[in-house]
Amino acid sequence: MMRALAFSLMLAAGGTAAVADKPVSPADAEKIQAALKAWGCSGGKMEQETEATGVYEVDDARCHDGQYDIKLDKDFKVIVITRD
């Protein structure tokens, strides 16, 4: 009963269940860094979304003109860059 009530309250508030991202493998980290380098960026915290999208996320990447959050698709192509 309590679990159903908590879920109902979460949905009423417009939220969805959060799913944690997972760390990337060393091989994937190398591919991500190579893609970032091509954009003039480096570093950042790398994770892979646990949803079926296969999207990689890099938080706080350092680029020539500031700090950015970057998303890459499953083929390590940059799909979103957002100034942090």
Backbone as ProteinMPNN parsed JSONL, in Angstrom:
{"seq_chain_A": "MMRALAFSLMLAAGGTAAVADKPVSPADAEKIQAALKAWGCSGGKMEQETEATGVYEVDDARCHDGQYDIKLDKDFKVIVITRD", "coords_chain_A": {"N_chain_A": [[0.822, -1.192, 0.0], [1.859, 1.286, 0.879], [3.985, 1.561, -0.906], [2.666, 1.791, -3.366], [1.316, 4.182, -2.913], [3.491, 5.968, -2.649], [4.582, 5.777, -5.232], [2.437, 6.762, -6.731], [2.367, 9.394, -5.785], [4.842, 10.286, -6.721], [4.446, 10.159, -9.501], [2.39, 12.01, -9.74], [3.729, 14.3, -9.128], [5.122, 14.63, -11.399], [7.42, 13.215, -11.825], [9.727, 10.606, -12.749], [10.864, 7.262, -12.35], [14.197, 7.15, -11.377], [17.017, 5.983, -13.106], [20.106, 4.639, -12.594], [23.19, 5.574, -14.14], [25.87, 3.755, -15.751], [29.364, 2.998, -15.229], [31.868, 3.474, -17.801], [33.659, 1.16, -19.91], [37.253, 0.605, -20.014], [38.089, 0.446, -22.726], [35.957, 1.697, -24.088], [36.188, 4.203, -22.909], [38.565, 5.141, -24.041], [37.748, 5.472, -26.719], [35.789, 7.409, -26.393], [37.327, 9.561, -25.398], [38.924, 10.007, -27.654], [36.99, 10.925, -29.458], [36.215, 13.26, -28.134], [38.599, 14.692, -28.217], [38.768, 15.303, -30.927], [36.944, 17.332, -31.053], [38.208, 19.26, -29.673], [38.247, 18.954, -26.937], [38.564, 17.519, -23.585], [38.897, 15.171, -20.836], [36.591, 14.972, -18.015], [33.697, 13.397, -16.478], [32.804, 10.194, -17.269], [30.037, 8.263, -18.346], [27.692, 5.634, -19.119], [24.438, 5.598, -20.334], [21.882, 3.663, -18.845], [19.576, 2.992, -20.089], [18.129, 1.578, -23.084], [19.25, 3.041, -25.127], [22.006, 3.335, -25.483], [23.544, 5.579, -25.205], [26.332, 7.627, -24.433], [27.594, 9.658, -21.789], [29.366, 12.598, -20.977], [30.284, 14.423, -18.365], [31.175, 17.704, -17.49], [33.338, 18.155, -19.298], [36.413, 19.523, -20.432], [36.854, 22.116, -22.612], [38.2, 24.211, -25.269], [37.009, 26.712, -24.899], [35.611, 26.655, -22.523], [33.621, 24.79, -20.114], [31.826, 21.789, -20.644], [28.929, 19.637, -21.005], [28.649, 16.6, -22.595], [27.131, 14.475, -24.982], [27.3, 11.31, -26.525], [26.59, 9.099, -29.234], [25.918, 5.527, -29.65], [27.896, 4.85, -31.412], [29.98, 6.456, -30.82], [29.827, 9.075, -31.739], [29.508, 12.551, -31.462], [26.55, 13.912, -30.226], [25.19, 15.79, -28.716], [26.062, 18.868, -27.271], [26.389, 20.738, -24.435], [26.76, 23.78, -22.822], [28.222, 24.016, -19.681]], "CA_chain_A": [[0.0, 0.0, 0.0], [2.73, 2.474, 0.97], [4.757, 1.643, -2.137], [1.757, 2.3, -4.392], [1.08, 5.588, -2.596], [4.712, 6.712, -2.985], [4.671, 5.8, -6.686], [1.398, 7.684, -7.191], [2.809, 10.755, -5.475], [5.937, 10.613, -7.623], [3.864, 10.424, -10.808], [1.624, 13.247, -9.644], [4.703, 15.391, -9.103], [5.742, 14.715, -12.713], [8.703, 12.522, -11.84], [9.802, 9.217, -13.185], [11.868, 6.532, -11.593], [15.547, 7.412, -11.85], [17.833, 4.814, -13.358], [21.497, 5.056, -12.498], [24.066, 5.305, -15.267], [26.942, 2.835, -15.383], [30.7, 3.417, -15.686], [32.266, 2.96, -19.113], [34.829, 0.281, -19.907], [38.469, 1.299, -20.456], [38.11, 0.53, -24.199], [35.006, 2.747, -24.46], [36.743, 5.481, -22.449], [39.534, 5.573, -25.06], [36.99, 5.936, -27.885], [35.142, 8.667, -26.007], [38.37, 10.599, -25.345], [39.323, 10.312, -29.034], [35.924, 11.755, -30.03], [36.293, 14.571, -27.485], [39.801, 15.358, -28.726], [38.438, 15.828, -32.255], [36.169, 18.553, -30.82], [39.02, 20.176, -28.875], [37.851, 18.78, -25.537], [39.178, 16.4, -22.878], [38.502, 14.969, -19.448], [35.196, 14.837, -17.66], [33.212, 12.151, -15.889], [32.16, 9.425, -18.337], [29.071, 7.243, -17.965], [26.81, 5.17, -20.187], [23.061, 5.491, -19.875], [21.466, 2.271, -18.712], [18.455, 2.73, -20.978], [18.525, 0.844, -24.287], [19.739, 3.958, -26.16], [23.445, 3.19, -25.68], [24.158, 6.91, -25.193], [27.388, 7.907, -23.468], [27.562, 11.024, -21.284], [30.58, 13.117, -20.371], [29.971, 15.619, -17.595], [32.273, 18.619, -17.163], [34.489, 18.066, -20.201], [37.109, 20.798, -20.61], [37.052, 22.47, -24.01], [39.021, 25.415, -25.402], [36.342, 27.939, -24.457], [34.799, 26.463, -21.326], [33.293, 23.459, -19.634], [30.622, 21.324, -21.319], [28.406, 18.285, -20.874], [28.621, 16.09, -23.971], [26.536, 13.152, -25.186], [27.73, 10.615, -27.731], [25.752, 7.945, -29.529], [26.569, 4.221, -29.454], [29.039, 4.774, -32.319], [30.922, 7.447, -30.313], [29.671, 10.339, -32.467], [28.926, 13.582, -30.601], [25.179, 14.239, -30.626], [24.734, 16.956, -27.958], [27.041, 19.58, -26.464], [25.709, 21.756, -23.641], [27.675, 24.519, -21.955], [27.958, 23.716, -18.275]], "C_chain_A": [[0.865, 1.255, 0.0], [3.526, 2.66, -0.316], [3.899, 2.222, -3.265], [1.478, 3.782, -4.171], [2.296, 6.432, -2.969], [4.866, 6.836, -4.495], [3.654, 6.776, -7.262], [1.796, 9.128, -6.939], [3.93, 11.195, -6.406], [5.391, 10.959, -9.007], [3.076, 11.728, -10.811], [2.548, 14.459, -9.655], [5.421, 15.526, -10.438], [7.063, 13.988, -12.817], [8.59, 11.141, -12.423], [10.88, 8.55, -12.367], [13.243, 6.781, -12.205], [16.302, 6.101, -12.017], [19.279, 5.282, -13.381], [22.254, 4.717, -13.773], [25.187, 4.389, -14.793], [28.281, 3.364, -15.892], [31.008, 2.812, -17.056], [33.49, 2.063, -18.967], [36.054, 1.087, -20.332], [38.533, 1.455, -21.98], [37.156, 1.619, -24.685], [35.522, 4.122, -24.052], [37.757, 6.025, -23.456], [38.823, 6.129, -26.291], [36.3, 7.265, -27.6], [36.165, 9.791, -25.999], [38.842, 10.976, -26.742], [38.276, 11.209, -29.699], [35.962, 13.164, -29.429], [37.48, 15.372, -28.023], [39.535, 15.987, -30.088], [37.639, 17.129, -32.157], [36.952, 19.575, -29.992], [38.715, 20.103, -27.393], [38.599, 17.598, -24.921], [38.581, 16.292, -21.481], [37.019, 14.782, -19.257], [34.873, 13.485, -17.072], [32.395, 11.416, -16.948], [31.241, 8.362, -17.757], [28.307, 6.803, -19.208], [25.412, 5.06, -19.607], [22.653, 4.032, -19.839], [20.217, 1.959, -19.53], [18.987, 2.069, -22.246], [19.105, 1.738, -25.379], [21.216, 3.781, -26.458], [24.19, 4.508, -25.663], [25.204, 7.007, -24.087], [27.286, 9.371, -23.06], [28.927, 11.377, -20.71], [30.191, 14.416, -19.678], [31.249, 16.394, -17.318], [33.529, 18.409, -18.006], [35.094, 19.457, -20.359], [37.387, 21.014, -22.092], [37.775, 23.811, -24.072], [38.334, 26.669, -24.893], [35.42, 27.743, -23.26], [34.572, 25.004, -20.991], [31.935, 23.049, -20.194], [30.207, 19.933, -20.843], [28.18, 17.8, -22.302], [27.975, 14.713, -23.981], [27.012, 12.609, -26.52], [26.807, 9.427, -27.962], [26.553, 6.652, -29.368], [27.772, 4.016, -30.35], [30.101, 5.83, -31.991], [30.954, 8.726, -31.152], [28.994, 11.335, -31.537], [27.541, 13.941, -31.129], [24.638, 15.458, -29.906], [25.919, 17.538, -27.2], [26.306, 20.705, -25.762], [26.731, 22.453, -22.745], [27.259, 24.319, -20.515], [27.91, 24.969, -17.434]], "O_chain_A": [[0.634, 2.176, -0.783], [3.722, 3.788, -0.768], [4.373, 3.058, -4.034], [1.41, 4.552, -5.129], [2.142, 7.507, -3.548], [5.244, 7.898, -4.988], [3.97, 7.535, -8.178], [1.583, 9.99, -7.792], [3.966, 12.349, -6.834], [5.822, 11.937, -9.619], [3.103, 12.467, -11.795], [2.173, 15.525, -10.143], [6.24, 16.429, -10.608], [7.764, 14.135, -13.818], [7.501, 10.585, -12.568], [11.716, 9.22, -11.759], [13.425, 6.636, -13.414], [16.228, 5.219, -11.163], [19.628, 6.213, -14.106], [21.992, 3.695, -14.408], [25.43, 4.259, -13.593], [28.324, 4.098, -16.88], [30.47, 1.766, -17.418], [34.26, 2.194, -18.015], [35.91, 2.144, -20.946], [38.985, 2.489, -22.472], [37.497, 2.382, -25.589], [35.315, 5.1, -24.77], [37.805, 7.231, -23.698], [39.246, 7.143, -26.847], [36.236, 8.138, -28.465], [35.903, 10.867, -26.537], [39.132, 12.145, -26.997], [38.627, 12.144, -30.419], [35.761, 14.148, -30.142], [37.374, 16.576, -28.256], [40.022, 17.082, -30.373], [37.66, 17.939, -33.084], [36.424, 20.632, -29.648], [38.901, 21.081, -26.669], [39.189, 16.784, -25.631], [37.87, 17.18, -21.011], [36.284, 14.477, -20.196], [35.665, 12.546, -17.155], [31.411, 11.949, -17.462], [31.598, 7.653, -16.816], [28.277, 7.508, -20.217], [25.218, 4.502, -18.527], [23.039, 3.253, -20.711], [19.834, 0.796, -19.656], [20.2, 2.017, -22.445], [19.425, 1.244, -26.46], [21.647, 4.05, -27.58], [25.352, 4.562, -26.065], [24.999, 6.54, -22.966], [26.937, 10.226, -23.874], [29.564, 10.561, -20.043], [29.816, 15.39, -20.331], [32.275, 15.817, -16.958], [34.647, 18.475, -17.495], [34.371, 20.452, -20.414], [38.059, 20.212, -22.74], [37.946, 24.473, -23.049], [39.015, 27.611, -24.488], [34.544, 28.57, -23.009], [35.239, 24.111, -21.512], [31.002, 23.852, -20.221], [31.025, 19.16, -20.345], [27.59, 18.507, -23.119], [28.234, 13.887, -23.105], [27.115, 13.336, -27.508], [26.304, 8.824, -27.014], [27.725, 6.684, -28.993], [28.586, 3.126, -30.104], [31.01, 6.069, -32.786], [31.992, 9.379, -31.258], [28.004, 10.996, -30.888], [27.37, 14.234, -32.312], [23.723, 16.109, -30.409], [26.684, 16.81, -26.568], [25.67, 21.535, -26.411], [27.471, 21.804, -22.007], [26.082, 24.44, -20.173], [27.696, 24.893, -16.224]]}, "name": "protein", "num_of_chains": 1, "seq": "MMRALAFSLMLAAGGTAAVADKPVSPADAEKIQAALKAWGCSGGKMEQETEATGVYEVDDARCHDGQYDIKLDKDFKVIVITRD"}
